[in-house]
C-alpha cells in the first residue's frame, strides 16, 4: 500500500514536471475545443502588445500569472514615450503626475495605490501593499512614504514633453476628456510612435493598461495601472486602483479590467459586475456588453459623449470586450493567438 502510494505520487510529480517542461519549450498546452486556453495574457489597447510580450516571458516558463501581469504592465509604466501610464504620464491640472494602480491574484489577495507621486512602478508598490501590509489601499503621501520605505527611489515623473503639453493645456484650462485618449486629451491622437519592440502596425498613445492572465497552472491574476485622466483635479482618483471597478479577479470564474472615464466605471463597480455576470453564465463579451449597457441606462446623454471599455477572460481562456464608442481594442497572446489586436464591439 505504502509503495503504491509512493508510486502514484511519483507519477503525478513527473507528469507535472513534463507539462511544465512542455510550456517552457513552447509546446502548445492548449488543445482546441477540449481544454482551457492557458497560458494566455490579454491587455487593453494596442500598446498592450509590448506589455504582453514581457508577461509572456514569465508565462511561457510556467511562471505565475501574478508575476506575469506585474512584469507586463511595467513596460508601459517605464516608457518615456507613453504619456498615459507611469513615467512621463500627463499631470493633473497642477502639473503633478499622480499614478493609480492595483493588482489582484488567484487567491483574492489584492493591493492598490492611488494618487501616488514620484514612483514609476506604481504596480510594484501596489503589489507590496498586498504582500507586506495588512491593508489593501494606500493613497497619496502615505503610499509614497511606504514605497520609499520599501527601497523605491523618488523620481521626477514629469518629462519636458509632458510639461509642455500641460503648459499648453493651461492656456485654456478646460477639462474636456477626448474619447479614446482621455489620459492624453490635450494632444493630437496619433502623436505617439510608442513601439519599442518594432511591432507591426501603428501604435498609438492610449490610456490605462489593464492586463489579465491565466498561467500554465490555470490560475488567474490581473493588474491595472495609469496616470489617470489628463489634467484632472489634484487628488482625483479614477477606477483603475479600485478593486472591483478597474480590475477584478475571481479564480473560479474569470477576470475583467476597464479603461475610459473612471467615474462611469466606479458608478457600476464595472469589473466586478463583469465577473459576476460571467459567473451567471454570460460569455466574456456579453458580460462586458451588459456592463456597458448599464452605464448607458444610468445616463444615455452623458454616455454618448464618453468612452468606457471592458475586457474580460473566463476560466477557460475565452475572452471578449465591449465599449461605449468605437476605437477600443485589446491585445491577446497565447500559444494560439499571436499577440493579435482585437477591436471591441461598441454600443454606439
Ligand atoms: C481613469 N480609467 O483614471 C482611467 C483612465 C483611462 O482611458 O482608462 N482612460 O479614469
Boltz pocket constraint, residues with backbone or C-beta under 6 A from the ligand:
constraints:
  - pocket:
      binder: B
      contacts: [[A, 180], [A, 181], [A, 182], [A, 183], [A, 207], [A, 208], [A, 226], [A, 227], [A, 228], [A, 229], [A, 237], [A, 238], [A, 239], [A, 240], [A, 258], [A, 259], [A, 260], [A, 261], [A, 262], [A, 263]]
      max_distance: 6.0
